[in-house]
Amino acid sequence: MPDILIKNTRIYHNNSLQPAEIIIKGSKVIKIGKDLRVSSSDLIIDADGALTLPAGIDVHVHFREPGMTTKENWYTGSCAAAAGGITTVIDQPNTIPPTTDRRSFEQKLKLARGKSIIDFGINGGVTGNINNLEKLWKSGVTAFGEIFMAESTGGLNITEKIFNEALSEIKRLGALASIHAEDEEICFELERLLKGDISYDYHSKVRPNECEAVAVQKALEIISKLNVKAHFCHISTLEAIGLIRKEKFLARRENKIPLSTCEVTPHHLFLSIRNCEKLRSFGKMNPPLRGSHSIKALVNGINDGTIDMVASDHAPHLESEKDTDIRFAPSGVPGVETLMPLMLAAVRKNILPLAKMIMITSWNPAKSFGLDRHAKGRLEVGFDADLIIVDPRALQPIKAEMLHSKAGWTPFEGMDAVFPKYTLSRGEVIWIEESINARPGRGNFLEGDGRKSEEDFEETE
């Protein structure tokens, strides 16, 4: 007997929207078709003509636990994700303590297992801890990074020497390096030169386009030399997109799979320097907001396939922390709950096609980070029933008061969005009509490719 029947819905199949019904049994989609004959089911969801799509996978969140739970924790962060149509996240290592050894990894894993209502992976941090990377990999980290090439929240920035050593070790392990590409030397020099600047776009001045482009170029050279798999976080500039596009073109011309993938955030797609005066220090993030030419390049990069995925870089801080001089305010904005709604609104406004939106929010993240082996990323028979049901006509303004992050604010206040009516995670309805419907700790840990059994781990100690 099927557990759930979704009827009167439409799905994207064979390059078009088609009417369909979906049967879910246990955690899996077991049948997709038209006018399916079902004698009974535990739950029937009448979608009333709304779309059923793969739920989002956000490969870049900072849920702040352990150590910074006034800003966020695994329960509040995962509730925000579910309310926005995200059912899988990958948490970054710059917590307190940072996730840089087996002990800190297991501490974070225990907390996440007890609180998260959605499935999750955990990245391992890279500092001077080269000898710990193998143990982290065997513990089950998804990837390594953010690897910070410049100073940012958490103080995990590293030297070029350590960056080389780390990528070499990551290559040996067969793992993925996830890179925050900004050039620290350029940042520090401009901070010195602009010490007295208190303008709203100060942060964009001290971390200009060149800052990202120089770091991406350096990283691409090392990636090519070592032949290591890498992922660029939050690419934001016209110049960096050009460098990555060229690298991918050259690889494909030689019938090779490109070594690197990249992501873009909604705040770099839908906000710009023109928003600095309104947002003030609340618009400070790393990398910073850019000009209109870069935004156009990012949209083009999505549509031509240069950009592989969208990720939120959900980095919450409290209003009281952000409401200060921009030079001293912490960098980062909340965004996990608004990622999918903003992208769905972009489809509604013909900024990008639905097929591309599905690719960059579900399938590409799953494939690039090895989550497809956990049956993530597709609305297909045999895959996890991680789904959202949305009415694309239901545009509504984003309001901070409706969101679930502890941050209590959003840089996207008043912007159009399409929020899900239902979010399903492994066949369970965890969000329905503006209400969380899930217990803390129901989320599964999605172990990375290097995970070994305890016995195997002890043999290698």
Residue pairs with C-beta under 8 A, 6 or more apart in sequence:
1 25
1 39
1 40
1 41
1 42
2 23
2 24
2 25
2 30
2 31
2 38
2 41
2 42
3 24
3 25
3 26
3 41
3 42
3 43
3 427
4 22
4 23
4 24
4 41
4 42
4 43
4 44
4 45
4 385
4 424
4 427
4 429
5 21
5 22
5 23
5 24
5 36
5 38
5 41
5 43
5 44
5 45
6 21
6 22
6 24
6 45
6 47
6 52
6 387
6 389
7 21
7 44
7 45
7 46
7 47
8 19
8 21
8 46
8 47
8 48
8 49
9 19
9 20
9 21
9 22
9 47
9 49
9 50
9 51
9 52
9 389
10 17
10 18
10 19
10 20
10 47
10 49
10 50
10 51
10 52
11 17
11 18
11 20
11 22
11 32
11 51
11 52
11 53
11 379
12 18
12 51
12 53
12 354
12 355
12 358
12 379
13 20
13 32
15 355
17 51
17 354
19 34
20 32
20 33
20 34
20 52
21 32
21 33
21 34
21 35
21 36
22 29
22 31
22 32
22 52
22 379
22 385
22 387
23 29
23 30
23 31
23 32
23 36
23 38
23 41
24 30
24 385
24 424
24 427
25 427
26 427
27 384
27 385
27 426
27 427
28 375
28 381
28 382
28 383
28 384
28 385
28 427
29 379
29 380
29 381
29 382
29 383
29 384
29 385
29 387
30 381
30 382
31 381
32 379
32 380
32 381
43 429
45 389
45 422
45 429
47 389
47 421
49 391
50 389
50 390
50 391
50 421
51 389
51 390
51 391
51 392
52 379
52 387
52 388
52 389
53 358
53 362
53 379
53 387
53 388
53 389
53 390
54 358
54 361
54 362
54 363
54 377
54 378
54 379
54 386
54 387
54 388
55 85
55 86
55 87
55 88
55 340
55 362
55 386
55 387
55 388
55 423
55 424
55 425
56 84
56 85
56 86
56 87
56 88
56 339
56 340
56 361
56 362
56 388
57 86
57 87
57 88
57 89
57 361
57 362
57 365
57 366
57 369
57 371
57 376
57 377
58 81
58 86
58 88
58 89
58 90
58 311
58 312
58 314
58 336
58 339
58 365
59 89
59 90
59 231
59 263
59 309
59 311
59 365
59 368
59 369
60 90
60 92
60 146
60 178
60 233
60 234
60 263
60 265
60 311
60 312
60 313
60 314
61 77
61 81
61 89
61 90
61 91
61 92
61 312
61 313
61 314
61 336
62 72
62 91
62 92
62 94
62 95
62 153
62 313
62 314
62 315
62 316
62 332
63 72
63 73
63 74
63 77
63 78
63 89
63 91
63 112
63 314
64 71
64 72
64 73
64 77
64 95
64 316
65 72
65 73
65 74
65 77
65 95
65 108
65 111
65 112
65 115
66 95
66 96
66 97
66 107
66 108
66 111
67 95
67 96
67 97
68 95
68 96
70 318
70 406
71 316
71 317
71 318
71 321
71 406
71 407
72 316
72 405
72 406
72 407
73 111
73 115
73 406
74 111
74 112
74 114
74 115
74 116
74 120
75 115
75 116
75 117
75 440
76 404
76 405
76 406
77 89
77 116
77 314
77 316
77 336
77 405
78 89
78 115
78 116
78 117
78 118
78 120
78 443
79 117
79 404
79 436
80 314
80 334
80 336
80 337
80 403
80 404
80 405
81 87
81 89
81 118
81 336
81 337
82 117
82 118
82 423
82 425
82 430
82 431
82 436
82 438
83 337
83 403
83 404
83 419
83 420
83 423
83 431
83 434
83 436
84 336
84 337
84 338
84 339
84 340
84 341
84 419
84 420
85 340
85 341
85 388
85 390
85 419
85 420
85 423
85 431
86 118
86 336
86 337
86 339
86 340
87 118
87 119
87 386
87 423
87 424
87 425
87 426
87 430
88 118
88 119
88 120
88 121
88 366
88 371
88 376
88 386
88 446
89 118
89 119
89 120
89 121
89 336
90 120
90 121
90 122
90 123
90 142
90 143
90 369
91 108
91 112
91 120
91 121
91 122
91 123
92 123
92 145
92 146
93 99
93 100
93 122
93 123
93 124
93 125
93 126
93 145
93 146
93 154
93 156
94 125
94 146
94 148
94 152
94 153
94 154
94 155
94 156
95 108
95 154
97 104
97 107
98 104
98 125
98 127
98 154
98 156
99 105
99 108
99 122
99 123
99 124
99 125
99 136
99 141
100 124
100 125
100 126
100 127
100 129
100 132
100 136
100 156
101 129
101 132
101 135
101 136
102 132
102 135
102 136
102 139
105 122
105 124
105 136
105 139
105 140
105 141
106 139
108 122
109 122
109 140
109 445
112 120
112 122
112 443
112 445
113 441
113 443
113 445
114 440
114 441
115 440
115 441
116 440
116 441
116 442
116 443
117 425
117 430
117 436
117 438
117 439
117 440
117 441
117 442
117 443
118 425
118 430
118 443
119 374
119 376
119 386
119 425
119 426
119 443
119 444
119 445
119 446
120 443
120 444
120 445
120 446
121 141
121 142
121 143
121 369
121 371
121 445
121 446
121 447
121 448
122 140
122 141
122 142
122 445
123 141
123 142
123 143
123 144
123 145
123 146
123 178
124 133
124 136
124 137
124 139
124 141
124 143
124 144
125 144
125 145
125 156
126 133
126 144
126 145
126 147
126 156
126 158
126 162
126 166
126 177
127 156
127 158
127 162
128 158
128 162
130 162
130 165
130 166
130 169
133 144
133 166
133 169
133 170
133 173
133 175
134 169
134 173
134 460
135 457
136 144
137 144
137 173
137 175
137 448
137 450
138 450
138 451
138 452
138 456
138 457
138 460
139 450
139 451
139 457
140 445
140 447
140 448
140 450
140 451
141 175
141 448
141 450
142 176
142 369
142 370
142 371
142 446
142 448
143 175
143 176
143 177
143 178
143 231
143 369
143 448
144 166
144 170
144 175
144 176
144 177
144 178
145 177
145 178
145 179
145 180
145 231
145 233
146 152
146 156
146 178
146 179
146 180
146 233
147 158
147 163
147 166
147 177
147 178
147 179
147 180
148 154
148 156
148 157
148 158
148 180
149 157
149 158
149 163
149 179
149 180
149 181
149 182
149 183
149 184
149 215
149 218
149 219
150 157
150 180
150 182
150 183
150 184
150 187
150 211
150 215
150 286
151 157
151 184
151 187
151 188
152 180
152 182
152 286
152 331
153 286
153 315
153 330
153 331
153 332
157 184
158 166
160 218
163 219
163 222
164 222
166 177
167 177
167 222
167 223
167 226
167 228
167 230
168 226
168 228
170 176
170 177
170 228
171 226
171 227
171 228
171 229
173 450
174 449
174 450
175 229
175 448
175 449
175 450
176 229
176 230
176 231
176 368
176 369
176 370
177 223
177 228
177 229
177 230
177 231
178 230
178 231
178 233
179 219
179 230
179 231
179 232
179 233
180 233
180 234
180 286
181 212
181 215
181 216
181 219
181 232
181 233
181 235
181 240
182 207
182 211
182 212
182 215
182 286
182 287
183 210
183 211
183 212
183 214
183 215
183 218
186 207
186 208
186 210
186 211
186 214
187 206
187 207
187 211
190 205
190 206
190 207
190 208
190 211
191 206
194 202
194 205
194 206
197 205
198 325
198 326
198 327
199 205
200 276
200 277
200 279
200 280
200 283
200 326
201 273
201 276
201 289
202 326
202 327
203 284
203 288
203 289
203 326
203 331
204 273
204 276
204 288
204 289
204 290
207 286
207 287
207 288
209 237
209 238
209 239
209 240
209 290
209 294
210 239
211 287
212 235
212 236
212 237
212 239
212 240
212 287
213 237
213 239
213 240
213 243
216 232
216 235
216 239
216 240
216 243
216 244
217 243
219 230
219 232
220 243
220 244
220 247
220 260
222 228
223 230
223 259
223 260
224 247
224 259
227 259
228 259
229 259
229 260
230 259
230 260
230 261
231 260
231 261
231 262
231 263
231 368
231 369
232 240
232 244
232 260
232 261
232 262
232 263
233 262
233 263
233 311
233 313
234 263
234 264
234 265
234 268
234 287
234 311
234 313
235 241
235 244
235 262
235 263
235 264
235 268
235 298
235 301
235 307
236 264
236 265
236 268
236 287
236 288
236 290
236 294
236 298
237 287
237 290
237 294
237 297
238 293
238 294
238 296
238 297
241 297
241 298
241 300
241 301
241 306
241 307
242 297
244 260
244 262
244 301
244 306
245 301
245 304
245 306
247 258
247 259
247 260
248 258
248 260
248 306
251 257
251 258
251 259
252 258
261 308
261 309
261 364
261 368
262 306
262 307
262 308
262 309
263 307
263 308
263 309
263 310
263 311
264 298
264 301
264 302
264 307
264 309
264 310
264 311
265 310
265 311
265 312
265 313
265 335
266 310
266 312
266 335
266 338
266 339
266 342
266 343
266 412
267 285
267 289
267 313
267 333
267 335
267 411
267 412
268 287
268 289
268 290
268 294
268 295
268 298
269 295
269 298
269 299
269 310
269 342
269 346
270 342
270 346
270 412
270 415
271 279
271 283
271 289
271 411
271 412
272 289
272 290
272 291
272 292
272 295
273 289
273 290
273 291
274 292
275 283
275 289
275 411
276 283
276 289
279 411
280 326
281 322
281 323
281 324
281 325
281 326
281 329
282 319
282 322
282 323
282 333
282 409
282 411
283 289
283 333
283 411
284 322
284 326
284 329
284 330
284 331
284 332
285 313
285 315
285 331
285 332
285 333
286 331
286 332
298 307
299 351
299 352
300 306
301 307
302 310
302 352
302 356
302 360
303 352
303 353
303 356
307 360
308 360
308 364
308 368
309 360
309 361
309 364
309 365
309 368
310 339
310 343
310 360
310 361
311 339
311 365
312 335
312 336
312 338
312 339
313 332
313 333
313 335
314 334
314 335
314 336
314 405
315 331
315 332
315 333
315 334
315 335
316 332
316 333
316 334
316 405
316 406
316 407
317 329
317 330
317 332
317 407
318 406
318 407
318 408
319 407
319 408
319 409
321 329
321 330
322 329
322 330
322 409
323 329
333 410
333 411
334 403
334 405
334 407
334 409
334 410
334 411
335 410
335 411
335 412
336 405
337 403
337 404
337 405
338 398
338 403
338 410
338 412
338 417
339 361
340 361
340 388
340 420
341 398
341 417
341 418
341 419
341 420
342 398
342 412
342 415
342 417
343 352
343 357
343 360
343 361
344 357
344 390
344 392
344 417
344 418
345 395
345 415
345 416
345 417
345 418
346 352
346 357
347 353
347 354
347 357
347 392
348 392
348 393
348 395
348 416
348 418
349 416
362 376
362 377
362 378
363 372
363 377
363 378
364 377
365 371
365 377
366 372
366 376
366 377
366 378
367 377
370 448
370 449
371 377
371 446
372 378
373 449
374 384
374 446
375 382
375 383
375 384
376 383
376 384
376 386
376 446
377 383
379 387
384 425
384 426
384 427
385 424
385 425
385 426
385 427
386 424
386 425
386 426
387 422
387 423
387 424
388 420
388 422
388 423
388 424
389 420
389 421
389 422
389 424
390 418
390 419
390 420
390 421
391 418
391 421
392 418
394 418
394 419
394 421
395 416
395 417
395 418
396 416
396 417
396 418
396 419
397 414
397 415
397 416
397 417
398 410
398 412
398 413
398 414
398 415
398 416
398 417
399 413
399 414
400 408
400 409
400 410
400 413
402 434
403 410
404 436
420 431
421 432
421 433
422 429
422 431
422 432
422 433
423 429
423 430
423 431
423 432
424 430
425 438
425 442
425 443
426 444
428 438
428 442
429 437
430 436
430 437
430 438
430 442
431 437
431 438
452 460
